Amino acid sequence: MRKFTVILSALLVAACSSGNGDSTDGPPVAACSLEGQKQFVLDNMRAWYFWNDLLPAQVDTSQFATPDELLAFLTTFSPDLTPDDGVDNPVDRFSFINTAAADQAFFGEGKFEGFGFSSRFEGNDLRLTRVFVDSPANRAGLARGQQIVALNGRTVADILATEGVAGINALFDLSPLEFTMREIDASEFTVEITQDIVTIDPVPQARIIVDPNGVRPPVGYMELATFISTADAEMDAVFANFRAQGVNDVILDLRYNGGGLVSTSELLGDFLGGDVAENLVYSKTVFNELRAPANNSTEFFERRANSMSLVRLLVIASGSTASASELVINGMGPHVEVIIVGDDTFGKPVGQVGLEFCEKILRPTAFQTQNANDFGDYFFGLPVDCAAADDLDVAVGADNDPNIEAALSYLDTGGCPAAAVTGAQFKLEAAQPVPQLELRGTPAREFANAL
């Protein structure tokens, strides 16, 4: 594909005067002063924000305590996600500000500071969906399927009753933090965990699934945790094996993949579609009217050494499947048969650019992606084809994983097995501003050059 680099480096503003009708009293201030930083955010939101035409004509930056507070205000002017329900639900839950150091550590090295787990509520039970290898959580004995019973001696039920989910998230910011955990067999243990640097393995597992009866051709399975640059070489090795084993059908596990680098999504698209859709459109990137002439672009499939002759792509998804993950699904759809297994995706057809200022990164939602059919309006998610449960008592990708069973059933019969889960199962998780990754203070939100 022709590469379009979305990360941009912006010059620091030299003064707080914007020249666009926004005004502040007094002489110009230094770019990295508090007022200078807020003016940088306002100026660049006017320049880059996808919905910049909806921003108010006048904004008094002095009314906001921090650049983050100003940004939160400006994003409320994005379109209402559900305009007829009487509640203001702005589409943009994705623009954010991060430190430049944390941003670079995540995208360049797959590193973040935290405990190293993700979780979701099942009813009132807070359960672990995954634990990263060699993370503080992993070393302390935390594992998929366990229930967090209490934090610092307070039960999750009590925290929810008095402070809601915000109270849980606030405690996750603490370090060290005492966890009381309930195993799947109902036994309990308590452990204190201190946050540390976690390095994400972007490709936790990949294998060839062979039919014991020798009827079904070999199927390739790959779990992709996130779209970061360290995934590129690992994916190349995985698809080299797929080609060598004669794989034409792939199960791509994106159930907890909240997005990442557009460039890594494009590379995955090349591995999947380079043979069957070479030089055809993978995606179109559309900016606001101000930025469109110079920045709109179209990405084409490129044949690579390990591109495969894909016939069917089965994507395991959930309410945590977002952004660059959805780009792959949407981009492949016009060219091969794509089946979504599990649940509806999150719904984020937009991405961010990176604008540097004062050792920080402003990530405004700046563009929307579309596929070869010009479709890109899936703010409510891409719908599931074969519903299946994400059973936390079963390892991700195991032979008895309901999602694997559903995907293989589809490959064998051309139809979905009886639904084992309703589309509502993952909605608590999806209702959060971003899929929960427990990456406080890092670019764990929606990444960008980033979807």
VOLOVEX-104326 format. One record per atom (N, C-alpha, C): x, y, z. Coordinates in pm, whole numbers, plus 50000, padded with zeros to 5 digits. Example, Ala and Ser with C-alpha at 12.3 -4.5 7.8 and 13.67 -1.06 7.14 Angstrom:
REM VOLOVEX-104326
513194943150780 512304955050780 513204967050780 512854977550708 513674989450714 512905000350787 
REM end
This chain:
REM VOLOVEX-104326
500834988250000 500005000050000 500885012450000 500375023049943 501035035849958 500825040450100 501905043850167 501805047250308 501465061950327 500495064550412 500135078150445 500395079850594 501405088050628 501775089650767 500885099850832 500095095450928 499135104250991 499735111751107 500755106251174 501385113751282 502055125951223 501765137151282 502295149751234 502995156851347 504045164151316 504755171951416 504405186551396 503845192551500 503405206351487 504395215751555 504555227551499 505395237651562 504705242751686 505475245751788 504905251551908 504435265651879 503275269451937 502795283051918 503715292451992 503915304051937 504815313751998 504065323752085 502775324352067 501965333552147 500565328252153 499735334552237 498385329252255 497395335652161 497795345052079 496865350951984 496615341351870 495335338651843 495005328751742 494645334651608 494235347351607 493865353451481 492585348051423 491775341051504 490545335251450 489305339951526 489455350851598 488285356051670 488335352851817 489125342651858 489295339952000 490265350252056 489995354852174 490855365252227 491165363052373 492325367652414 492685367952554 493235381752584 493005386752704 493475399952740 494945399352780 495655410352760 497035411052804 498005407552694 499285408552723 500325406152622 500455391352591 501135387952481 501365373852448 502115366652560 501855353652569 502505345752672 503335334752606 504235328952683 505105318552629 504305306552586 504805299752481 504065288652422 503755277752523 504685274652613 504495263552705 503975267952841 503565280452853 502825284452972 501465277652966 500745278053076 499415271953079 498525278052971 498515291252961 497665297852861 498135294552719 499455293852700 499975290252569 499575276252526 499585266952621 499185253252590 497695252452555 496885259552629 495455259452599 495185265552462 495935276152428 495735282352297 496175272752185 497235265152211 497675255152113 496545245152086 495925240452192 494825230852177 493695236952096 493305249152130 492195255552058 492545257751911 493735263251884 494125265951745 494145253151661 494675242551717 494795230251638 493495222551628 492625224151725 491275218551708 490555225651595 490725238651585 490095246051474 490685241651339 491965238251339 492635234651214 492395220051175 492445210751274 492495196551242 491235188751279 490445193651371 489315185751422 488355182151309 487945169651306 487095165051197 485785172951191 485285177051307 484045184751314 484325199251350 485385204951294 485775218551331 484715228851295 483855225751199 482815235151161 481735236451269 481725227351366 480735227951473 481255234851599 482545238251601 483105244851718 482545259051731 482375263951854 481835277551872 482795288051817 482235299051769 483045309651709 483955316251811 483515317251936 484295323452041 484505313752157 485715312252200 486035303952316 487005311652403 486665313452530 487525320252625 488345309752699 489595308252658 490425297652715 490695299752864 490575311952912 490835314453053 489805307953144 488695303453088 487645297053168 487955282453198 489055277353145 489385263153162 490705261853236 490725252953335 491885251753424 493085245453355 492845236353260 493925228853196 493625226953047 494645223552967 494385220152827 493425208352814 493525198552904 492635186952899 491185191052921 490965200353014 489595204853041 489035212252921 489865220452855 489435227352734 489085217352624 489935207152607 489685197152504 488375189852530 488115186352655 486865179552690 485665188052653 485765201052673 484685210152635 484495210452484 485585211452410 485485212552264 484905199952201 485185188452257 484675176052197 483165174552215 482575182152306 481115181352323 480375186752201 481085193552113 480435199151994 480455189651874 480985177651892 480865167651786 479405163351776 478995157351665 477575153851646 477065144751757 475765146051785 475115137651885 474965123551829 475475113751902 475435099951856 474005094751845 473155098751940 471745094551940 470875106951960 470665114651855 470025127851870 468565127351915 467915115951904 466485115451935 466165110052074 467195107352155 466925101252286 466835111452399 466975124452365 466845134652466 468095136652551 469155129152522 470405130152597 471525133752499 472385142952539 473495146752453 474585136252461 474805129052352 475825118452345 476785121652232 477765130352255 478675134052145 479435122152090 479585121951959 480285111051892 481725109951940 482385121351959 483815121151988 484085117852135 484465105352156 484915100752288 486395097152281 487085102552180 488385097152146 489535107152151 489275120052129 490365129852133 490975130252273 492295131752281 492935131952412 494315138252404 494875140852521 496235146152535 497025136052618 498265133452576 499115124052647 500525129752653 501365124052739 502755128252739 503455122252617 504415129552564 505145124752446 505935112152480 506465111352601 507265099652639 506425087052643 505245087652706 504385075952713 503875072052574 503595082052493 503125079652357 504165071852277 505415076352283 506475069852209 506755055852263 506705054352394 506965041252454 505935031152408 504685035352398 503645025852359 503745022252212 503775032252126 503735029351983 505045023451932 506155027851989 507435023051941 507875009952003 507505007652130 507994995952200 506904987252261 505654991652251 504564984052311 504614983952462 505094994852523 505244995352668 504295005452730 503825002252850 503025011652927 503225008653074 502835017953158 502945015953301 501585012553358 501495001553429 500224997453486 500334984153557 499194978053587 499184964853649 499304953753546 498714956153426 498874946453318 497714936953301 496484941853316 495324933353293 494224941653229 493234934853174 491994941253131 490854933853199 489714940553209 488594934953285 487274939553228 486224933153270 484864937553235 483894932753342 482754939353347 481694935253437 480804924853370 480504914453444 479464904853406 478434905553518 477344912753492 476444916253600 477184925753693 477254922653822 478014930653917 479384924853947 479754914053878 481044907753900 482074913753805 483184918553863 484274924153784 485304913253761 485414908553636 486254897153604 487364901053508 488464893953518 489604896453431 489394889753296 489574897353190 489464891753056 490814886753005 491884893953039 493214889353002 494244895553097 495354888753109 496484893453188 497724892453101 498444903453086 499614903453000 500754895453062 501444887952978 502564879753022 503644888553084 504244883853193 505334890653262 504964904753305 503704906753341 503244919353398 503174918053550 503074929053623 502894928053768 501694919253806 500594920453732 499414912253760 499714897453739 500394894253631 500744880353602 501664874553708 502664882253748 503594877453850 502934875753986 501824883054009 501114881954137 500064870954138 499924863854026 498994852654021 497634855753964 497454867953910 496174871053847 496094864153711 494864859953674 494674852453550 493274854753496 493134852353366 491834853553299 490764845753375 489594851953389 488454845453451 488304848153599 489384852053666 489274855153808 488394867453829 487804868153946 486934879353983 487644888254084 487604901454060 488104910854159 486994912954262 487224908154384 486214908854489 486324921954567 487554926354594 487754938354674 489044945254633 489094958354655 490274966454628 490574974354754 491794972954804 492194979354930 491194976655042 490684964455047 489794960355153 488344964155135 488024971655032 486644975655003 486084966654894 484914961354916 484334952554816 483944960454692 484024953754579 483624960054453 482154964154460 481324955954524 479904959154538 479724972254614 480494974254720 480384986654798 480854998654718 481964997054646 482475008154565 481465012054458 480895002054392 479885004954289 478675012054347 478235007754467 477035013554528 477245028154567 478465031554607 478715045054656 479345054454554 480165048954464 480915057454371 480785053554225 480155042254198 479995037854061 481295032953999 481275031153867 482455026353795 483615036153809 483305049153822 484375059053838 485195056153963 484565051154066 485295047754187 486255036254166 485835026454086 486725015154052 487925020353975 487675028653875 488755033953792 489725042353874 489195050053971 490065058254055 491005049554138 490505038454188 491355029354265 492415022754177 492065020154051 493045014253960 494225023653933 494065036453965 495165045853949 496175044854062 495795038454173 496675037754289 497755027054271 498885029354334 499965019554332 500835021754455 501025011254538 500474997654522 498984997254553 498364986254513 496934984154535 496724969754579 495904967954681 495614954454731 494404948754659 494574936954601 493524930054529 493084917754608 491794916154626 491244903554675 490584896754556 491094884954521 490694878154399 489964865154431 488984861954348 488264849154359 488584840754237 489114828954261 489444819754152 488154813854093 488294807553977 487154801153913 486574790254001 487424783854086 486924773454177 486354779254307 486214792454315 485614799654428 486574802054544 487794796854541 488754800154645 489224814654626 489734820754734 490124834754728 491554836654778 492174847354731 493484851254783 493594866454773 494474872154854 494704886554856 496174889254828 496444899054744 497814902154707 497934917154681 499044922954718 499324936954689 500184937854564 499784946454471 500484947554343 500904961954320 502124963754275 502654976954241 502754978154090 502284989354037 502364991553893 503824991953848 504044987453725 505394987253668 505264987953517 506394988053448 506374988353302 505934974653250 504944974853162 504434962753098 504754963552949 505294952852896 505564952052752 504554942552690 503764947752598 502704939852535 503284931252424 502974918352426 503234909752310 502054911652217 502244918152102 501094921252017 500454909051951 501224898151938 500684885851880 500824874751985 499884873952079 500024864252188 500074849752142 499384846652032 499384832851985 498974832151839 499454821851773 499064818751636 499294803851616 498424797551538 498574783151516 497804779051391 498064766951348 497314760751239 496314751151302 495044752551267 494004743651317 493744732951211 494024720651248 493894709451154 492664701351190 491854697851091 490674689551112 491114675151141 490754669751258 491184656051291 490624645751194 489514649251125 488924640051029 489514641550889 490364651450872 491024653350744 490144658650634 488984664350671 488044669450570 488294684250543 488314692150647 488484706550631 489944709850605 490214718750509 491594723150487 492134730150611 493454731350624 494024737950742 493554752450753 493314756750877 492814770250905 493874777550987 494164789850951 495104797751028 494394805551137 494964805551258 494404813351369 495484822651422 495144835351439 496074844951499 495304854251591 495804855851713 495284865851806 496184878051797 495584889651775 496314902251768 495824911151880 496724914651973 496334922152092 496174936952065 497024942551980 496964956851949 497784959551824 497504970751759 498214974451637 499354983951673 500524978251702 501724986051728 502844980751641 503914988651628 504944985351530 505654972151561 505704968251689 506354955651721 505584943551671 504354945651624 503574934651567 504014931251426 504664940451357 504914938851214 505724926351183 506854924751250 507724913151222 507044900251266 506324900551378 505644888451424 504584884151324 503814893551270 502794890051171 503424884451045 504564889751004 505244884850885 505584870050902 506084866351021 506424852351047 505174843551049 504094848651108 502844840951114 502324838150974 502304848250888 501744846250754 502684838150665 503964838450693 504874829550621 504504815050650 504184812150774 503764798650811 502414795150749 501484804750750 500184802250687 500364798450540 501194805850469 501444802850328 502064789050311 503024786050395 503724773150383 502794761450411 501774763650494 500844752950529 499614752550439 499584760950336 498464760850242 497164766250299 497254775850389 496064781550452 495384791350358 494054790150345 493254799650268 492164806250351 491844800450467 490854806150558 491554809950688 491244822050739 491914827050859 490894831050963 491164827051089 490414832051204 491304842351271 490874854951270 491624866051326 490954870351455 491624868551567 491044871251698 491364885551740 490354894251733 490494908351769 489564912051884 489184902251965 488104904852063 488464915452166 489754917252195 490154927452292 491054938152230 491044938952099 491954948052029 491254961452006 491674971552082 491044984652075 491604993951971 492554989351889 493044997751781 494544999651785 495015010151719 496445012751714 496855019751587 498045016351540 498645023151427 497965019551295 497675029751217 497105027451084 498085019450998 499375022351010 500365015450927 500385000450953 500184996351078 500154982051108 498864975651057 497774983151061 496534978251001 496714976250851 497384985550786 497614984250642 498484972150609 499484969750693 500344958150671 499544945150685 498704944450788 497854932550804 496934931050683 496384942150635 495564941550514 496324935950396 497614939550384 498434934150274 498634919150288 498894914450410 499064900150430 497784892550395 496654898150435 495374891450411 494904892850266 495084904750208 494464907350078 495414910249964 496724909749988 497674913449884 497584904949759 497284891949775 497174883049659 495844885049585 494764886149663 493434885849601 492934899749562 493554910349615 493034923849587 494164933649556 495264928649502 496404937349474 495984949349391 496414961249435 496154974149368 494704978749379 493864971249449 492504975849475 492474983849605 491374990949629 491295000049743 491124992349873 491994995249969 491834990150106 491045000150190 491455012850187 490745022850266 490945036650207 490015045450242 490115059650207 490115067550337 490975077650343 491085086050461 490585099950427 489595104550503 488905117150471 489045126750589 489605138650562 489785149050663 488695159750649 488735169750736 487785180750724 488105189050599 487205198150565 487335205550439 488625213750435 489055218550550 490275226650556 491515218350524 491545205950572 492725197550558 492625187750442 491445185950387 491235175550286 492125176850163 492285188650104 493045189149979 494455183449991 495115185850102 496495181350117 496615167550181 495575163150252 495735151350336 494835139550303 493745141550231 492915130050193 493765120250112 493545107450134 494345097550062 493575084650044 494075076449955 493515063149931 494635053049944 494375042450020 495365031850040 494985019749955 495975013949888 495745002549801 496454990049856 495844978649833 496484966049872 497784964249794 498804959549865 500104956849804 500464942249827 500894935449723 501324921549737 502684921049806 502764913249913 504024911649986 504474897049976 505694894650017 506264881150004 505384870750073 504764874550185 503954864950260 502464868050256 502044875350152 500604876950131 500014863350096 498784861050141 498174847950119 496964848950028 496564837649972 495384837249884 494154834749971 493724845250037 492624844150133 491304841450063 490524832450121 489174829650071 488154835050170 488294831050297 487344835650400 488114840850521 487614852050575 488184858150695 487114858350803 487384851250911 486474851151026 487134859151137 486464869851180 487014878751282 486254876751411 486974872851516 486364871751649 486374885751710 485204890651747 485054904551790 484204905351916 484254917251976 483424920252093 483234935252098 482604940052206 482474954452224 483784961352248 484874953952264 486214959752278 486964960352146 486374955352040 487024955351908 486764968751842 487804976751826 487584990551784 488634995251686 488255005851613 489195014251545 489985007051436 491305005451453 492104998651350 491624984451327 491084978051431 490494964751414 489294965551320 488474975651341 487294977251254 487704981251113 488814988651101 489324992250969 489654979750888 490274969750951 490604957350882 489324950450834 488344949350923 487084942850887 486414950150772 486294963250785 485614971350684 486394971550553 487724972350562 488544972950441 488564960050363 488504948750434 488514935850366 487154932250308 486084937650364 484724933750328 484384933950181 484774944150104 484434944349962 485174933949877 486164927249932 487054919049850 487004904149879 486684900450004 486584886250039 485394884650133 485024872150157 483954869550253 484484871850394 483834880950467 484224884050604 483054880950696 483304873050799 482274869050895 482714873451033 481884881151103 482184885351240 481564875351336 482394869851422 481984859951521 482114866251660 481154863751747 481234868851883 480164878951911 480454891751892 479494902351919 479794914451831 478874924251833 479074936651759 480364943351804 481014950551711 482224957851746 481874970951816 482914978351855 482734990551936 482095001951859 482615004951739 482085015951660 482975028251662 484105027751592 485005039351584 485625040151444 484905046351350 485435047751214 486275060251195 486745066051304 487545078251298 488885076051367 489845084751335 491165083551393 491765096951425 492945096551486 493605108751534 494935111151465 495325123751460 496675127551424 497415131051552 498745131751545 499545135151662 500195148751645 499925157751738 500455171451732 501255173951859 502555176251846 503435177351961 503485191652015 503455192652148 503635205652212 504065203452357 505115210352397 505505210952538 505625197152601 506295187952533 506505174252578 505185166552593 504205170852520 502915164152520 502505161152376 501465153452362 500885150452231 499385153252237 498915161852148 497475163752130 497035154252021 496015146152051 495485136551954 494025140051922 493795149851836 492405153051800 491855143151699 490605139751712 489945131651609 489915139951482 490595134951377 490855143451261 490385137551129 490115124651124 489755118850995 488815107051014 488135103650906 487265091850902 487795082750792 487645069650815 488075060050713 486855053750647 487015050550519 485965043950441 486595032450365 485765023050322 486285011950241 486115014850092 486375004850010 486305006749865 484905010349818 483885007049900 482505010449866 482055023549928 483015031349978 482765044250043 481945042950171 481975031250234 481245029450359 482175031750478 481735039950570 482525042450690 481695047750805 480395045850797 479505051250899 479055039950992 479955036151084 479595025251177 479885029451321 479395041151359 479595045951494 478885037251598 477945029051555 477295019851647 477895005751638 479005004451567 479674991651557 479314984151431 480144974451396 479864965351285 479124953251342 478024949151281 477164938851342 477754924951332 477514917051436 477984903351441 477184894651343 477844884851285 477174875151198 476854862351273 477804857551352 477624845451431 477864848651578 476804849851656 476944853251797 477564841651873 478484844851963 479144834652046 479594841252175 479624833552282 480014838752413 481514839752426 481974850152494 483374850852535 483414845152677 483594832152685 483534824852811 484844826852887 484784834252999 486004837453073 486554825453149 485794814453153 486304802153213 487154794053117 487244798652993 487954791452888 489064800352833 490204794852804 491324802552749 490984807952611 491444819952583 491244825952451 491874817052344 491094813652242 491624806052129 491744791152151 491304786152268 491374771752293 490374764252205 490574751252192 489674743252108 488224744352154 488004745752287 486634746652340 486184761052362 486934770652310 486494784652311 485254785552223 484114790452275 482894791252193 483074798952064 483974808852061 484214816451939 484944808151834 485894799951878 486574790951785 485584780551732 484774775151821 483784765151780 482814771151678 482374783651701 481444790051608 482104792651473 483364797251475 484064800051350 484274787351268 484694776651334 484904764151262 483594758251212 482524759751290 481214755251245 480794762351118 481074775451112 480734782950991 481554777850873 482834775550894 483674770650784 483194757050735 482714748750827 482284735150791 480914734850725 480004743550770 478604742550728 478114754450647 478854765450651 478394777450583 477344785050660 477084780850783 476094787650866 476564788551009 475854796351089 476234798551228 475564788451318 476254784151423 475594775451521 474544783251599 473744776351675 472724782951756 473384793351846 472804805351851 473404816251927 473484812652074 474684814752131 474864811852272 474884824452357 474764836052292 474864848552365 474084859152289 473484868352361 472794879452296 473784890552270 473404899752184 474284910852151 474524920352265 473864918452378 474014927652490 475164923952583 475774912452563 476744907652661 477884917352685 478384923452579 479584931552592 479304946452604 478024950252612 477734964352602 478194972552722 478274966652840 478814974052954 480244978452925 481004969452867 482384972752834 482434983352726 481604981752625 481624991152513 481115004752552 480315005552658 479755018252700 480825027452760 481965021852798 483055030152847 483585038452730 484215050052757 484715058452649 485615050952552 486375041352602 487165032552517 487165018852580 487415008452502 487494995152562 488494994952676 488144988952788 488994989252907 490284981652882 491394988452898 492694982052890 493484984253019 492934991953111 493624994753237 495005000653209 495045010153117 496305016653086 496205031353124 496095034053252 495895047753296 497095056353260 496805068253207 497865077753180 498755074153063 498315065252977 499105061252861 498245062752737 498805060352618 497985061452498 497085049552479 496625043652585 495795031952572 494435035252516 494095047452508 492815051152455 492755046752310 492535055852222 492595052352082 493845058852028 494635050651966 495975054551937 495975062551808 496935069451774 496865075851648 498225080551605 498565077851505 498295078251364 497335067251346 496415068351399 495735059551487 494305059551461 493945047251467 492565043651470 492395036251598 
REM end
